[in-house]
Amino acid sequence: MKIEKNKVVSMHYVLRDMAGEVVDQSETDGPLSFIQGIGNIIPGLERVLEGKSIGDKFKITITPEDGGYGAIQPELIGKVPRSNFDENENLELGLVFEVNNEQGQYLARVVELDETHVTLDANHPMAGQILNFEIEVVSVRDANLTELAHGHVHPNGESDH
Ligand code: ZN
């Protein structure tokens, strides 16, 4: 069975940055499962997976602009006064907050701290990065109707949730 829109794909992957450091991989908790063609994964990966089948192994480099997580958007980085945070909040670099405002709900990381201010970055952690993937397709099946309605994979393809 070939990978095409609305197939459930499971794959092992290793993601390396430009320095060759592993930044993410599937191995520890089993393969990643997703529905092809509906934006569960980045466009660059969907594009290269289309037409592949079980057992296919390949490497792919994806740029931020062409199918990756996009360029870093400076407007998503902002400085806020420390007084905006609870005094007991243990602020440290890398801490991730859920932010709610008129633009909706998103995650922001603490990227800089000084005496008076906290700099938050709401870009995707992999924005602006060239992604080097190593992929192995381990299974391909049809998504069931509930999975298609929900837009995500259910463990073992169960139809209830
Ligand atoms: Zn569901």
py3Dmol code that shows the C-alpha trace and the ligand (Angstrom):
import py3Dmol

protein = """\
ATOM      1  CA  MET A   1       0.000   0.000   0.000  1.00  0.00           C
ATOM      2  CA  LYS A   2       1.372   3.383  -0.988  1.00  0.00           C
ATOM      3  CA  ILE A   3       1.242   6.530   1.098  1.00  0.00           C
ATOM      4  CA  GLU A   4      -1.406   8.961  -0.095  1.00  0.00           C
ATOM      5  CA  LYS A   5      -3.961  11.318   1.377  1.00  0.00           C
ATOM      6  CA  ASN A   6      -5.967   9.857   4.307  1.00  0.00           C
ATOM      7  CA  LYS A   7      -3.619   6.907   4.912  1.00  0.00           C
ATOM      8  CA  VAL A   8      -2.364   6.364   8.450  1.00  0.00           C
ATOM      9  CA  VAL A   9       1.410   6.251   8.286  1.00  0.00           C
ATOM     10  CA  SER A  10       3.741   5.080  11.048  1.00  0.00           C
ATOM     11  CA  MET A  11       7.402   5.924  10.690  1.00  0.00           C
ATOM     12  CA  HIS A  12      10.626   5.988  12.594  1.00  0.00           C
ATOM     13  CA  TYR A  13      12.536   9.205  12.215  1.00  0.00           C
ATOM     14  CA  VAL A  14      15.685  10.898  13.388  1.00  0.00           C
ATOM     15  CA  LEU A  15      15.901  14.670  13.080  1.00  0.00           C
ATOM     16  CA  ARG A  16      19.312  16.332  13.037  1.00  0.00           C
ATOM     17  CA  ASP A  17      20.188  20.001  12.888  1.00  0.00           C
ATOM     18  CA  MET A  18      22.860  21.454  10.600  1.00  0.00           C
ATOM     19  CA  ALA A  19      25.596  20.591  13.092  1.00  0.00           C
ATOM     20  CA  GLY A  20      24.539  16.926  12.913  1.00  0.00           C
ATOM     21  CA  GLU A  21      23.169  16.921  16.460  1.00  0.00           C
ATOM     22  CA  VAL A  22      20.081  14.782  17.014  1.00  0.00           C
ATOM     23  CA  VAL A  23      17.297  17.153  18.096  1.00  0.00           C
ATOM     24  CA  ASP A  24      14.377  14.751  17.942  1.00  0.00           C
ATOM     25  CA  GLN A  25      13.688  11.111  17.193  1.00  0.00           C
ATOM     26  CA  SER A  26      10.934   8.541  17.358  1.00  0.00           C
ATOM     27  CA  GLU A  27      12.749   5.526  18.765  1.00  0.00           C
ATOM     28  CA  THR A  28      12.093   5.858  22.501  1.00  0.00           C
ATOM     29  CA  ASP A  29       8.294   5.778  22.366  1.00  0.00           C
ATOM     30  CA  GLY A  30       7.784   3.875  19.121  1.00  0.00           C
ATOM     31  CA  PRO A  31       7.084   5.123  15.630  1.00  0.00           C
ATOM     32  CA  LEU A  32       5.253   8.382  14.968  1.00  0.00           C
ATOM     33  CA  SER A  33       1.759   7.834  13.530  1.00  0.00           C
ATOM     34  CA  PHE A  34      -0.157  10.482  11.599  1.00  0.00           C
ATOM     35  CA  ILE A  35      -2.717  10.907   8.837  1.00  0.00           C
ATOM     36  CA  GLN A  36      -1.127  11.836   5.523  1.00  0.00           C
ATOM     37  CA  GLY A  37      -2.343  14.843   3.561  1.00  0.00           C
ATOM     38  CA  ILE A  38      -4.209  16.793   6.246  1.00  0.00           C
ATOM     39  CA  GLY A  39      -1.426  18.803   7.851  1.00  0.00           C
ATOM     40  CA  ASN A  40      -0.639  16.547  10.826  1.00  0.00           C
ATOM     41  CA  ILE A  41       3.051  16.959   9.929  1.00  0.00           C
ATOM     42  CA  ILE A  42       5.065  19.660   8.148  1.00  0.00           C
ATOM     43  CA  PRO A  43       4.381  20.087   4.400  1.00  0.00           C
ATOM     44  CA  GLY A  44       7.947  19.164   3.395  1.00  0.00           C
ATOM     45  CA  LEU A  45       7.584  15.732   4.962  1.00  0.00           C
ATOM     46  CA  GLU A  46       4.109  15.094   3.547  1.00  0.00           C
ATOM     47  CA  ARG A  47       5.428  15.931   0.094  1.00  0.00           C
ATOM     48  CA  VAL A  48       8.341  13.512   0.218  1.00  0.00           C
ATOM     49  CA  LEU A  49       6.300  10.708   1.832  1.00  0.00           C
ATOM     50  CA  GLU A  50       3.632  10.766  -0.883  1.00  0.00           C
ATOM     51  CA  GLY A  51       3.905   7.527  -2.905  1.00  0.00           C
ATOM     52  CA  LYS A  52       6.345   5.811  -0.518  1.00  0.00           C
ATOM     53  CA  SER A  53       5.556   2.371   0.960  1.00  0.00           C
ATOM     54  CA  ILE A  54       6.309   0.127   3.934  1.00  0.00           C
ATOM     55  CA  GLY A  55      10.025  -0.497   4.385  1.00  0.00           C
ATOM     56  CA  ASP A  56      11.139   2.568   2.440  1.00  0.00           C
ATOM     57  CA  LYS A  57      14.103   4.311   4.074  1.00  0.00           C
ATOM     58  CA  PHE A  58      15.428   7.658   2.993  1.00  0.00           C
ATOM     59  CA  LYS A  59      17.044  10.928   4.010  1.00  0.00           C
ATOM     60  CA  ILE A  60      15.576  14.321   3.312  1.00  0.00           C
ATOM     61  CA  THR A  61      16.728  17.880   3.971  1.00  0.00           C
ATOM     62  CA  ILE A  62      13.952  20.426   4.446  1.00  0.00           C
ATOM     63  CA  THR A  63      14.525  24.175   4.541  1.00  0.00           C
ATOM     64  CA  PRO A  64      12.440  26.491   6.758  1.00  0.00           C
ATOM     65  CA  GLU A  65      10.862  28.225   3.749  1.00  0.00           C
ATOM     66  CA  ASP A  66      10.244  25.113   1.690  1.00  0.00           C
ATOM     67  CA  GLY A  67       8.148  22.813   3.835  1.00  0.00           C
ATOM     68  CA  GLY A  68       9.816  23.293   7.235  1.00  0.00           C
ATOM     69  CA  TYR A  69       8.717  25.310  10.253  1.00  0.00           C
ATOM     70  CA  GLY A  70       9.110  28.659   8.496  1.00  0.00           C
ATOM     71  CA  ALA A  71      11.473  31.564   9.092  1.00  0.00           C
ATOM     72  CA  ILE A  72      11.873  33.069  12.538  1.00  0.00           C
ATOM     73  CA  GLN A  73       9.314  35.873  12.900  1.00  0.00           C
ATOM     74  CA  PRO A  74      10.798  38.735  14.934  1.00  0.00           C
ATOM     75  CA  GLU A  75       7.318  39.949  15.905  1.00  0.00           C
ATOM     76  CA  LEU A  76       6.837  36.721  17.858  1.00  0.00           C
ATOM     77  CA  ILE A  77       9.703  37.662  20.182  1.00  0.00           C
ATOM     78  CA  GLY A  78       8.898  40.179  22.892  1.00  0.00           C
ATOM     79  CA  LYS A  79      10.143  41.609  26.174  1.00  0.00           C
ATOM     80  CA  VAL A  80       7.752  41.788  29.100  1.00  0.00           C
ATOM     81  CA  PRO A  81       8.349  43.197  32.589  1.00  0.00           C
ATOM     82  CA  ARG A  82       9.064  40.682  35.316  1.00  0.00           C
ATOM     83  CA  SER A  83       6.198  42.256  37.236  1.00  0.00           C
ATOM     84  CA  ASN A  84       3.815  40.542  34.770  1.00  0.00           C
ATOM     85  CA  PHE A  85       4.743  37.231  36.353  1.00  0.00           C
ATOM     86  CA  ASP A  86       3.798  35.772  39.685  1.00  0.00           C
ATOM     87  CA  GLU A  87       6.552  36.531  42.214  1.00  0.00           C
ATOM     88  CA  ASN A  88       6.846  32.866  43.043  1.00  0.00           C
ATOM     89  CA  GLU A  89       7.203  31.857  39.398  1.00  0.00           C
ATOM     90  CA  ASN A  90      10.569  30.182  39.055  1.00  0.00           C
ATOM     91  CA  LEU A  91      11.638  31.918  35.840  1.00  0.00           C
ATOM     92  CA  GLU A  92      14.447  30.261  33.950  1.00  0.00           C
ATOM     93  CA  LEU A  93      15.717  29.960  30.392  1.00  0.00           C
ATOM     94  CA  GLY A  94      13.788  27.459  28.309  1.00  0.00           C
ATOM     95  CA  LEU A  95      10.668  27.568  30.463  1.00  0.00           C
ATOM     96  CA  VAL A  96       7.549  27.316  28.283  1.00  0.00           C
ATOM     97  CA  PHE A  97       4.382  29.300  28.971  1.00  0.00           C
ATOM     98  CA  GLU A  98       0.919  29.100  27.509  1.00  0.00           C
ATOM     99  CA  VAL A  99      -0.001  32.605  26.393  1.00  0.00           C
ATOM    100  CA  ASN A 100      -3.570  33.732  25.715  1.00  0.00           C
ATOM    101  CA  ASN A 101      -4.270  36.958  23.834  1.00  0.00           C
ATOM    102  CA  GLU A 102      -6.263  38.296  20.871  1.00  0.00           C
ATOM    103  CA  GLN A 103      -4.168  36.189  18.482  1.00  0.00           C
ATOM    104  CA  GLY A 104      -5.285  33.054  20.272  1.00  0.00           C
ATOM    105  CA  GLN A 105      -3.459  30.542  22.407  1.00  0.00           C
ATOM    106  CA  TYR A 106       0.181  29.676  21.820  1.00  0.00           C
ATOM    107  CA  LEU A 107       3.345  28.534  23.544  1.00  0.00           C
ATOM    108  CA  ALA A 108       6.203  30.901  24.318  1.00  0.00           C
ATOM    109  CA  ARG A 109       9.682  30.058  25.598  1.00  0.00           C
ATOM    110  CA  VAL A 110      11.820  32.154  27.897  1.00  0.00           C
ATOM    111  CA  VAL A 111      14.909  32.997  25.819  1.00  0.00           C
ATOM    112  CA  GLU A 112      16.442  35.818  27.863  1.00  0.00           C
ATOM    113  CA  LEU A 113      16.234  37.036  31.443  1.00  0.00           C
ATOM    114  CA  ASP A 114      17.561  40.133  33.154  1.00  0.00           C
ATOM    115  CA  GLU A 115      16.844  41.981  36.407  1.00  0.00           C
ATOM    116  CA  THR A 116      13.713  43.674  35.118  1.00  0.00           C
ATOM    117  CA  HIS A 117      12.533  41.891  31.990  1.00  0.00           C
ATOM    118  CA  VAL A 118      11.750  38.498  30.510  1.00  0.00           C
ATOM    119  CA  THR A 119      12.102  37.882  26.768  1.00  0.00           C
ATOM    120  CA  LEU A 120       9.581  35.428  25.349  1.00  0.00           C
ATOM    121  CA  ASP A 121       9.803  33.721  21.959  1.00  0.00           C
ATOM    122  CA  ALA A 122       6.649  32.218  20.451  1.00  0.00           C
ATOM    123  CA  ASN A 123       8.339  30.936  17.302  1.00  0.00           C
ATOM    124  CA  HIS A 124       8.317  27.173  16.847  1.00  0.00           C
ATOM    125  CA  PRO A 125      11.558  25.870  18.411  1.00  0.00           C
ATOM    126  CA  MET A 126      12.587  24.571  14.979  1.00  0.00           C
ATOM    127  CA  ALA A 127      11.670  27.757  13.075  1.00  0.00           C
ATOM    128  CA  GLY A 128      14.494  29.052  10.897  1.00  0.00           C
ATOM    129  CA  GLN A 129      16.287  25.711  11.009  1.00  0.00           C
ATOM    130  CA  ILE A 130      17.283  23.387   8.222  1.00  0.00           C
ATOM    131  CA  LEU A 131      15.928  19.948   9.092  1.00  0.00           C
ATOM    132  CA  ASN A 132      17.788  16.764   8.219  1.00  0.00           C
ATOM    133  CA  PHE A 133      15.461  13.787   8.528  1.00  0.00           C
ATOM    134  CA  GLU A 134      16.216  10.101   8.325  1.00  0.00           C
ATOM    135  CA  ILE A 135      12.964   8.231   7.797  1.00  0.00           C
ATOM    136  CA  GLU A 136      11.810   4.619   7.777  1.00  0.00           C
ATOM    137  CA  VAL A 137       8.199   3.847   6.903  1.00  0.00           C
ATOM    138  CA  VAL A 138       6.974   1.017   9.153  1.00  0.00           C
ATOM    139  CA  SER A 139       3.274   0.812   8.339  1.00  0.00           C
ATOM    140  CA  VAL A 140       0.607   2.230   6.065  1.00  0.00           C
ATOM    141  CA  ARG A 141      -3.124   1.629   6.427  1.00  0.00           C
ATOM    142  CA  ASP A 142      -6.426   3.291   5.601  1.00  0.00           C
ATOM    143  CA  ALA A 143      -7.655   5.781   8.193  1.00  0.00           C
ATOM    144  CA  ASN A 144     -11.105   4.874   9.528  1.00  0.00           C
ATOM    145  CA  LEU A 145     -14.017   7.301   9.404  1.00  0.00           C
ATOM    146  CA  THR A 146     -13.675   8.413  13.020  1.00  0.00           C
ATOM    147  CA  GLU A 147      -9.990   9.129  12.586  1.00  0.00           C
ATOM    148  CA  LEU A 148     -10.763  11.195   9.495  1.00  0.00           C
ATOM    149  CA  ALA A 149     -13.534  13.066  11.325  1.00  0.00           C
ATOM    150  CA  HIS A 150     -11.230  13.795  14.290  1.00  0.00           C
ATOM    151  CA  GLY A 151      -8.210  14.573  12.127  1.00  0.00           C
ATOM    152  CA  HIS A 152      -5.846  12.371  14.120  1.00  0.00           C
ATOM    153  CA  VAL A 153      -4.786   8.749  14.550  1.00  0.00           C
ATOM    154  CA  HIS A 154      -6.345   6.533  17.221  1.00  0.00           C
ATOM    155  CA  PRO A 155      -4.254   3.794  18.829  1.00  0.00           C
ATOM    156  CA  ASN A 156      -4.875   0.517  16.926  1.00  0.00           C
ATOM    157  CA  GLY A 157      -7.347   2.360  14.709  1.00  0.00           C
ATOM    158  CA  GLU A 158     -10.151   2.165  17.298  1.00  0.00           C
ATOM    159  CA  SER A 159     -13.278   3.909  16.118  1.00  0.00           C
ATOM    160  CA  ASP A 160     -14.399   5.231  19.514  1.00  0.00           C
ATOM    161  CA  HIS A 161     -12.421   7.706  21.522  1.00  0.00           C
TER     162      HIS A 161
END
"""
ligand_1 = """\
1
ZN
Zn -10.050 11.174 18.094
"""
view = py3Dmol.view(width=600, height=400)
view.addModel(protein, "pdb")
view.setStyle({"model": 0}, {"cartoon": {"style": "trace"}})
view.addModel(ligand_1, "xyz")
view.setStyle({"model": 1}, {"stick": {}})
view.zoomTo()
view.show()
